[in-house]
């Protein structure tokens, strides 16, 4: 008896068969599974789907007689050995009696070949300059701009420097912290993902707090809560 796992049982009777007829029937069955259609003379045609990978082997009882000689007579051992030596998918297979068929007609060890195409990158040198400003607190101020809700900063009479009390009383209150672009994009990306994937439990109700892609409103709220220190740089300010 042979059986396809996960499909209706398919039986083959071996009563009264010669050794050759027996291993021929077994091989025809294995080849039928490999081909996707079991078509053995005298039996119903059976189609097989999604068969790969599949494994063929002796039953545990047959295996014990073949390997461990458990409860086997010399005649049984001789017959089982002869049949096992003939059971294989491909004529040139060295492994007999059992094997893994991982793809159509493929019984050898699977080999995965990764191909990578490298495109040479041409570099051309061009003049470039860098400007770096460093301090504990950095202010980038413009005479011509102002934050509408905070008013204009008077930068007149600052040619020879700015006194500390002007920073604390006017410049800091009338400037905003700089935005860290990458951190802001993380928050925007999270909001957009939830916007696209969210669902509502019912019309008119608030959305389910977890989107279909796993995005959570708690993540958005957490990032918003941390935004004053993560998205905004309080020590670099502009007007």
Buried (B, 14 or more C-beta within 10 A) or exposed (E): EBEBEEBEEBEBEEEEEEEEEBBBBBBBBBBBBBBBEBEBEEBEEBEBEEBBEBEBEBEEEBBBBBEEEEEBEEEBEEBBEEBBEBBBBBEEBEEBBEBBBBEEEBBEEEEEEEEEEEEEEEEEEEEEEEEEEEEEEEBEBEEEEBBEEEEBBEBEEBEEEBEEEBBEEBBEEBBEBBBBEEBBEBBEEBBEBBEEBBEEEEEEEEBEBBBEEEBBBEBBEEBBEEBEEBBBBEEBBBB
